[in-house]
Amino acid sequence: MIVWYERKTEGRGTLETANGCKLEKAKITDPVFLKKLESGHQPASNCLVTVSLGIPWAPSDSEDEPLCWKLIAGVIEL
């Protein structure tokens, strides 16, 4: 399931698997799917989704390991 979060400059969504695992407010980078959402389209409850990882990043003043941001790269509605 994708829940659409409207933003001024970007789209974000939450994915939930059949067993309840969630990826919350991931940036949507699929241009075709974004256009549909921006025009008011409500996504189907069942979708095939490609999730990609961004380049590892951490603030320069941090001693923590860099994190990879998760992106919703492609959506196929069933």
HELIX and SHEET records of a PDB file:
HELIX    1   1 PRO A   31  GLU A   38  1                                   8    
SHEET    1   A 5 ILE A   2  GLU A   6  0                                        
SHEET    2   A 5 GLY A  11  GLU A  16 -1                                        
SHEET    3   A 5 LYS A  22  ILE A  28 -1                                        
SHEET    4   A 5 LYS A  70  GLU A  77  1                                        
SHEET    5   A 5 CYS A  47  LEU A  53 -1                                        
END                                                                             
